């Protein structure tokens, strides 16, 4: 039961963020089109495989979403990270990751260098 609630919450969070991107895209598959029901409808829930397939479909349809595998669950299933941002930021994701790592391990970094990196970088949540 807890896994279903976590999955449902995850789907809702991703879909809410993706909804904003839908206005800028020409064709994004809606949850109802993909699953045959609205997220949150009573007595229906997408399973993990359906959810992953939908994430991958959104990744293919949108230049604002990138899906990356980040590891395996305790059940051996792939776990994914969805990066949702502007197309311009998507192109610079590797640089933003590099900046975050450098700031996280700041040994030998001067305050001036840290401030410059912080000004260039983007917060990733």
DRENTORGU-651664 format. One record per residue: residue number from 1; x, y, z of N, C-alpha, C, O in turn. Coordinates in steps of 0.2 Angstrom, whole numbers, plus 5000, padded with zeros to 4 digits. Layout:
REM DRENTORGU-651664
+-----+------+------+------+------+------+------+------+------+------+------+------+------+
| seq |  npx |  npy |  npz | capx | capy | capz |  cpx |  cpy |  cpz |  opx |  opy |  opz |
+-----+------+------+------+------+------+------+------+------+------+------+------+------+
| NUM |    X |    Y |    Z |    X |    Y |    Z |    X |    Y |    Z |    X |    Y |    Z |
...
+-----+------+------+------+------+------+------+------+------+------+------+------+------+
This chain:
REM DRENTORGU-651664
+-----+------+------+------+------+------+------+------+------+------+------+------+------+
| seq |  npx |  npy |  npz | capx | capy | capz |  cpx |  cpy |  cpz |  opx |  opy |  opz |
+-----+------+------+------+------+------+------+------+------+------+------+------+------+
|   1 | 5004 | 4994 | 5000 | 5000 | 5000 | 5000 | 5004 | 5006 | 5000 | 5003 | 5011 | 4996 |
|   2 | 5010 | 5006 | 5004 | 5014 | 5012 | 5004 | 5018 | 5013 | 4998 | 5018 | 5019 | 4996 |
|   3 | 5019 | 5008 | 4994 | 5023 | 5009 | 4988 | 5018 | 5012 | 4983 | 5020 | 5016 | 4979 |
|   4 | 5012 | 5010 | 4983 | 5007 | 5013 | 4978 | 5006 | 5020 | 4980 | 5005 | 5024 | 4975 |
|   5 | 5006 | 5022 | 4986 | 5005 | 5029 | 4988 | 5011 | 5033 | 4986 | 5011 | 5039 | 4983 |
|   6 | 5017 | 5030 | 4986 | 5024 | 5034 | 4984 | 5023 | 5034 | 4977 | 5025 | 5040 | 4974 |
|   7 | 5021 | 5029 | 4973 | 5021 | 5029 | 4966 | 5016 | 5035 | 4963 | 5017 | 5038 | 4959 |
|   8 | 5010 | 5035 | 4967 | 5005 | 5040 | 4965 | 5008 | 5047 | 4966 | 5007 | 5051 | 4962 |
|   9 | 5011 | 5048 | 4972 | 5014 | 5054 | 4973 | 5019 | 5056 | 4968 | 5019 | 5062 | 4966 |
|  10 | 5023 | 5052 | 4966 | 5028 | 5053 | 4961 | 5026 | 5055 | 4955 | 5028 | 5059 | 4951 |
|  11 | 5021 | 5051 | 4953 | 5017 | 5052 | 4946 | 5014 | 5059 | 4946 | 5015 | 5063 | 4942 |
|  12 | 5011 | 5061 | 4952 | 5007 | 5068 | 4952 | 5013 | 5073 | 4952 | 5012 | 5078 | 4948 |
|  13 | 5018 | 5072 | 4955 | 5023 | 5078 | 4955 | 5026 | 5079 | 4949 | 5027 | 5084 | 4946 |
|  14 | 5028 | 5073 | 4945 | 5031 | 5074 | 4938 | 5026 | 5077 | 4934 | 5028 | 5081 | 4930 |
|  15 | 5020 | 5075 | 4934 | 5014 | 5077 | 4930 | 5013 | 5085 | 4931 | 5012 | 5089 | 4926 |
|  16 | 5013 | 5087 | 4937 | 5012 | 5094 | 4938 | 5018 | 5098 | 4935 | 5016 | 5104 | 4932 |
|  17 | 5024 | 5096 | 4936 | 5029 | 5100 | 4933 | 5029 | 5099 | 4926 | 5030 | 5104 | 4922 |
|  18 | 5027 | 5094 | 4923 | 5027 | 5093 | 4916 | 5021 | 5097 | 4913 | 5021 | 5099 | 4907 |
|  19 | 5016 | 5098 | 4917 | 5010 | 5102 | 4914 | 5012 | 5109 | 4912 | 5010 | 5112 | 4907 |
|  20 | 5017 | 5112 | 4915 | 5019 | 5119 | 4913 | 5023 | 5119 | 4907 | 5022 | 5123 | 4903 |
|  21 | 5026 | 5113 | 4906 | 5030 | 5113 | 4899 | 5025 | 5111 | 4893 | 5027 | 5112 | 4888 |
|  22 | 5020 | 5109 | 4895 | 5015 | 5107 | 4889 | 5013 | 5113 | 4885 | 5012 | 5112 | 4879 |
|  23 | 5013 | 5119 | 4888 | 5011 | 5125 | 4884 | 5016 | 5126 | 4879 | 5014 | 5129 | 4874 |
|  24 | 5022 | 5125 | 4880 | 5027 | 5127 | 4875 | 5028 | 5121 | 4870 | 5032 | 5122 | 4865 |
|  25 | 5025 | 5115 | 4871 | 5027 | 5110 | 4866 | 5021 | 5109 | 4861 | 5015 | 5112 | 4863 |
|  26 | 5022 | 5106 | 4856 | 5017 | 5105 | 4851 | 5013 | 5099 | 4852 | 5007 | 5099 | 4851 |
|  27 | 5016 | 5094 | 4855 | 5012 | 5088 | 4856 | 5015 | 5084 | 4862 | 5020 | 5081 | 4861 |
|  28 | 5011 | 5084 | 4867 | 5013 | 5080 | 4873 | 5007 | 5076 | 4875 | 5002 | 5078 | 4876 |
|  29 | 5009 | 5069 | 4876 | 5004 | 5065 | 4878 | 5001 | 5066 | 4885 | 5005 | 5067 | 4890 |
|  30 | 4995 | 5067 | 4886 | 4992 | 5068 | 4893 | 4992 | 5062 | 4897 | 4992 | 5056 | 4894 |
|  31 | 4991 | 5062 | 4903 | 4991 | 5056 | 4907 | 4984 | 5052 | 4905 | 4984 | 5046 | 4905 |
|  32 | 4979 | 5055 | 4904 | 4973 | 5052 | 4902 | 4974 | 5048 | 4895 | 4971 | 5043 | 4895 |
|  33 | 4977 | 5051 | 4891 | 4978 | 5048 | 4884 | 4983 | 5042 | 4885 | 4982 | 5037 | 4882 |
|  34 | 4988 | 5042 | 4890 | 4992 | 5037 | 4891 | 4989 | 5031 | 4895 | 4990 | 5025 | 4893 |
|  35 | 4986 | 5033 | 4900 | 4983 | 5028 | 4905 | 4976 | 5026 | 4904 | 4974 | 5021 | 4906 |
|  36 | 4972 | 5031 | 4901 | 4965 | 5029 | 4900 | 4961 | 5032 | 4906 | 4955 | 5031 | 4906 |
|  37 | 4964 | 5035 | 4911 | 4961 | 5038 | 4917 | 4965 | 5044 | 4919 | 4971 | 5045 | 4917 |
|  38 | 4961 | 5049 | 4923 | 4965 | 5054 | 4926 | 4969 | 5052 | 4932 | 4966 | 5048 | 4936 |
|  39 | 4975 | 5055 | 4933 | 4978 | 5054 | 4939 | 4974 | 5056 | 4945 | 4972 | 5062 | 4945 |
|  40 | 4973 | 5052 | 4950 | 4969 | 5054 | 4956 | 4962 | 5051 | 4955 | 4959 | 5051 | 4960 |
|  41 | 4960 | 5048 | 4950 | 4953 | 5045 | 4949 | 4953 | 5039 | 4954 | 4958 | 5036 | 4956 |
|  42 | 4947 | 5038 | 4957 | 4946 | 5033 | 4962 | 4947 | 5026 | 4959 | 4945 | 5025 | 4953 |
|  43 | 4950 | 5022 | 4962 | 4951 | 5014 | 4961 | 4955 | 5013 | 4955 | 4954 | 5007 | 4952 |
|  44 | 4959 | 5017 | 4952 | 4963 | 5016 | 4947 | 4970 | 5019 | 4948 | 4971 | 5024 | 4951 |
|  45 | 4975 | 5015 | 4947 | 4982 | 5018 | 4948 | 4987 | 5015 | 4943 | 4986 | 5009 | 4941 |
|  46 | 4991 | 5019 | 4940 | 4996 | 5016 | 4935 | 5001 | 5012 | 4939 | 5003 | 5014 | 4944 |
|  47 | 5003 | 5006 | 4936 | 5008 | 5003 | 4939 | 5015 | 5005 | 4937 | 5016 | 5010 | 4933 |
|  48 | 5020 | 5003 | 4940 | 5027 | 5005 | 4939 | 5029 | 5005 | 4932 | 5032 | 5010 | 4929 |
|  49 | 5028 | 5000 | 4928 | 5030 | 4999 | 4921 | 5026 | 5004 | 4917 | 5029 | 5007 | 4913 |
|  50 | 5020 | 5005 | 4918 | 5016 | 5010 | 4914 | 5019 | 5017 | 4916 | 5020 | 5021 | 4911 |
|  51 | 5021 | 5019 | 4922 | 5024 | 5025 | 4924 | 5030 | 5026 | 4920 | 5031 | 5032 | 4918 |
|  52 | 5035 | 5021 | 4920 | 5041 | 5022 | 4917 | 5040 | 5023 | 4910 | 5044 | 5027 | 4907 |
|  53 | 5036 | 5019 | 4907 | 5035 | 5020 | 4899 | 5032 | 5027 | 4898 | 5034 | 5030 | 4893 |
|  54 | 5028 | 5030 | 4902 | 5026 | 5036 | 4901 | 5031 | 5042 | 4902 | 5032 | 5046 | 4898 |
|  55 | 5035 | 5041 | 4907 | 5041 | 5045 | 4908 | 5045 | 5045 | 4901 | 5048 | 5050 | 4899 |
|  56 | 5047 | 5039 | 4899 | 5051 | 5039 | 4893 | 5048 | 5042 | 4887 | 5051 | 5045 | 4883 |
|  57 | 5041 | 5041 | 4886 | 5037 | 5044 | 4881 | 5038 | 5052 | 4881 | 5039 | 5055 | 4876 |
|  58 | 5037 | 5054 | 4887 | 5037 | 5062 | 4888 | 5045 | 5064 | 4887 | 5045 | 5069 | 4884 |
|  59 | 5049 | 5060 | 4888 | 5056 | 5062 | 4887 | 5057 | 5063 | 4879 | 5061 | 5067 | 4877 |
|  60 | 5054 | 5058 | 4876 | 5055 | 5058 | 4868 | 5051 | 5064 | 4865 | 5053 | 5067 | 4860 |
|  61 | 5045 | 5066 | 4868 | 5041 | 5071 | 4866 | 5043 | 5078 | 4868 | 5041 | 5083 | 4864 |
|  62 | 5047 | 5079 | 4873 | 5048 | 5086 | 4875 | 5056 | 5087 | 4876 | 5060 | 5083 | 4877 |
|  63 | 5058 | 5093 | 4874 | 5065 | 5095 | 4874 | 5066 | 5098 | 4881 | 5071 | 5101 | 4883 |
|  64 | 5061 | 5098 | 4886 | 5061 | 5101 | 4892 | 5062 | 5095 | 4898 | 5063 | 5097 | 4904 |
|  65 | 5062 | 5089 | 4896 | 5062 | 5083 | 4900 | 5068 | 5078 | 4898 | 5068 | 5076 | 4892 |
|  66 | 5072 | 5077 | 4903 | 5077 | 5071 | 4901 | 5076 | 5066 | 4907 | 5076 | 5068 | 4913 |
|  67 | 5076 | 5060 | 4905 | 5075 | 5055 | 4910 | 5082 | 5051 | 4910 | 5085 | 5049 | 4905 |
|  68 | 5085 | 5050 | 4916 | 5091 | 5046 | 4917 | 5090 | 5041 | 4922 | 5087 | 5042 | 4927 |
|  69 | 5093 | 5035 | 4921 | 5093 | 5030 | 4926 | 5098 | 5031 | 4931 | 5104 | 5033 | 4929 |
|  70 | 5096 | 5031 | 4938 | 5101 | 5033 | 4943 | 5103 | 5027 | 4948 | 5106 | 5028 | 4952 |
|  71 | 5100 | 5021 | 4946 | 5102 | 5015 | 4951 | 5096 | 5010 | 4950 | 5092 | 5010 | 4946 |
|  72 | 5096 | 5006 | 4955 | 5092 | 5000 | 4955 | 5088 | 5001 | 4962 | 5091 | 5002 | 4967 |
|  73 | 5082 | 4999 | 4962 | 5078 | 4998 | 4969 | 5080 | 4992 | 4972 | 5084 | 4988 | 4970 |
|  74 | 5077 | 4991 | 4978 | 5079 | 4985 | 4982 | 5076 | 4979 | 4979 | 5078 | 4973 | 4980 |
|  75 | 5071 | 4980 | 4974 | 5068 | 4975 | 4970 | 5071 | 4973 | 4964 | 5069 | 4969 | 4960 |
|  76 | 5077 | 4977 | 4962 | 5081 | 4977 | 4956 | 5078 | 4980 | 4950 | 5080 | 4979 | 4945 |
|  77 | 5073 | 4985 | 4951 | 5070 | 4988 | 4946 | 5074 | 4995 | 4945 | 5077 | 4998 | 4950 |
|  78 | 5075 | 4997 | 4939 | 5078 | 5003 | 4938 | 5074 | 5009 | 4941 | 5068 | 5010 | 4941 |
|  79 | 5078 | 5014 | 4944 | 5075 | 5020 | 4947 | 5078 | 5026 | 4942 | 5083 | 5026 | 4939 |
|  80 | 5073 | 5030 | 4941 | 5074 | 5036 | 4936 | 5074 | 5043 | 4939 | 5071 | 5044 | 4944 |
|  81 | 5078 | 5047 | 4936 | 5078 | 5054 | 4938 | 5075 | 5058 | 4932 | 5077 | 5057 | 4926 |
|  82 | 5070 | 5062 | 4933 | 5068 | 5066 | 4928 | 5070 | 5073 | 4929 | 5069 | 5077 | 4934 |
|  83 | 5074 | 5076 | 4924 | 5076 | 5083 | 4924 | 5072 | 5087 | 4920 | 5071 | 5086 | 4914 |
|  84 | 5068 | 5092 | 4923 | 5064 | 5096 | 4919 | 5066 | 5103 | 4920 | 5066 | 5106 | 4925 |
|  85 | 5068 | 5106 | 4914 | 5070 | 5113 | 4914 | 5070 | 5115 | 4907 | 5067 | 5112 | 4902 |
|  86 | 5072 | 5121 | 4906 | 5072 | 5124 | 4899 | 5077 | 5120 | 4894 | 5081 | 5117 | 4896 |
|  87 | 5075 | 5121 | 4888 | 5080 | 5117 | 4883 | 5087 | 5120 | 4884 | 5092 | 5116 | 4883 |
|  88 | 5088 | 5126 | 4885 | 5095 | 5129 | 4886 | 5098 | 5126 | 4892 | 5104 | 5125 | 4891 |
|  89 | 5095 | 5126 | 4897 | 5098 | 5122 | 4903 | 5099 | 5115 | 4902 | 5104 | 5112 | 4905 |
|  90 | 5095 | 5112 | 4898 | 5096 | 5105 | 4897 | 5103 | 5104 | 4893 | 5106 | 5099 | 4895 |
|  91 | 5105 | 5108 | 4889 | 5111 | 5108 | 4885 | 5117 | 5109 | 4890 | 5122 | 5106 | 4888 |
|  92 | 5116 | 5112 | 4896 | 5121 | 5113 | 4900 | 5121 | 5109 | 4907 | 5125 | 5111 | 4911 |
|  93 | 5117 | 5104 | 4907 | 5117 | 5100 | 4913 | 5123 | 5097 | 4915 | 5125 | 5097 | 4921 |
|  94 | 5128 | 5095 | 4911 | 5134 | 5092 | 4913 | 5138 | 5098 | 4917 | 5141 | 5096 | 4922 |
|  95 | 5138 | 5104 | 4914 | 5142 | 5109 | 4917 | 5139 | 5111 | 4924 | 5142 | 5112 | 4929 |
|  96 | 5132 | 5111 | 4925 | 5129 | 5113 | 4931 | 5130 | 5107 | 4936 | 5131 | 5109 | 4942 |
|  97 | 5131 | 5101 | 4934 | 5133 | 5095 | 4938 | 5140 | 5096 | 4941 | 5141 | 5095 | 4947 |
|  98 | 5144 | 5098 | 4936 | 5151 | 5099 | 4938 | 5152 | 5105 | 4943 | 5156 | 5104 | 4948 |
|  99 | 5148 | 5110 | 4942 | 5148 | 5116 | 4947 | 5146 | 5114 | 4954 | 5149 | 5115 | 4959 |
| 100 | 5140 | 5110 | 4954 | 5138 | 5108 | 4960 | 5143 | 5103 | 4964 | 5144 | 5104 | 4970 |
| 101 | 5146 | 5099 | 4960 | 5151 | 5094 | 4963 | 5157 | 5098 | 4966 | 5159 | 5097 | 4971 |
| 102 | 5159 | 5103 | 4962 | 5165 | 5107 | 4964 | 5163 | 5111 | 4971 | 5167 | 5112 | 4975 |
| 103 | 5157 | 5114 | 4971 | 5155 | 5118 | 4977 | 5154 | 5113 | 4983 | 5155 | 5115 | 4988 |
| 104 | 5152 | 5107 | 4982 | 5150 | 5102 | 4987 | 5157 | 5100 | 4990 | 5157 | 5099 | 4996 |
| 105 | 5162 | 5100 | 4986 | 5169 | 5098 | 4988 | 5174 | 5104 | 4987 | 5178 | 5104 | 4983 |
| 106 | 5173 | 5109 | 4992 | 5176 | 5115 | 4990 | 5183 | 5116 | 4993 | 5186 | 5121 | 4993 |
| 107 | 5186 | 5110 | 4995 | 5193 | 5111 | 4997 | 5197 | 5114 | 4992 | 5197 | 5112 | 4986 |
| 108 | 5201 | 5119 | 4994 | 5206 | 5123 | 4989 | 5202 | 5128 | 4985 | 5205 | 5131 | 4980 |
| 109 | 5196 | 5129 | 4986 | 5192 | 5134 | 4982 | 5192 | 5140 | 4986 | 5190 | 5140 | 4992 |
| 110 | 5194 | 5146 | 4983 | 5193 | 5152 | 4986 | 5186 | 5155 | 4986 | 5182 | 5152 | 4983 |
| 111 | 5185 | 5160 | 4991 | 5178 | 5162 | 4991 | 5176 | 5166 | 4985 | 5171 | 5165 | 4982 |
| 112 | 5181 | 5169 | 4981 | 5180 | 5172 | 4975 | 5178 | 5167 | 4970 | 5173 | 5168 | 4966 |
| 113 | 5181 | 5161 | 4969 | 5180 | 5156 | 4965 | 5173 | 5153 | 4966 | 5169 | 5152 | 4962 |
| 114 | 5172 | 5152 | 4973 | 5165 | 5149 | 4975 | 5160 | 5154 | 4973 | 5154 | 5151 | 4970 |
| 115 | 5160 | 5160 | 4974 | 5155 | 5165 | 4972 | 5154 | 5165 | 4964 | 5148 | 5165 | 4962 |
| 116 | 5159 | 5164 | 4960 | 5159 | 5164 | 4953 | 5155 | 5158 | 4951 | 5151 | 5158 | 4946 |
| 117 | 5157 | 5152 | 4954 | 5154 | 5146 | 4952 | 5146 | 5146 | 4954 | 5142 | 5144 | 4950 |
| 118 | 5145 | 5149 | 4960 | 5138 | 5149 | 4962 | 5134 | 5154 | 4957 | 5128 | 5153 | 4956 |
| 119 | 5137 | 5159 | 4955 | 5133 | 5164 | 4950 | 5132 | 5161 | 4943 | 5127 | 5162 | 4940 |
| 120 | 5136 | 5156 | 4941 | 5136 | 5153 | 4935 | 5131 | 5147 | 4935 | 5127 | 5145 | 4931 |
| 121 | 5131 | 5144 | 4941 | 5127 | 5137 | 4942 | 5120 | 5138 | 4943 | 5117 | 5144 | 4943 |
| 122 | 5116 | 5133 | 4943 | 5109 | 5133 | 4944 | 5107 | 5128 | 4949 | 5110 | 5123 | 4950 |
| 123 | 5102 | 5130 | 4953 | 5100 | 5125 | 4958 | 5096 | 5119 | 4955 | 5092 | 5121 | 4951 |
| 124 | 5098 | 5113 | 4957 | 5094 | 5107 | 4955 | 5091 | 5104 | 4961 | 5094 | 5103 | 4966 |
| 125 | 5084 | 5103 | 4960 | 5080 | 5101 | 4965 | 5077 | 5094 | 4963 | 5073 | 5091 | 4967 |
+-----+------+------+------+------+------+------+------+------+------+------+------+------+
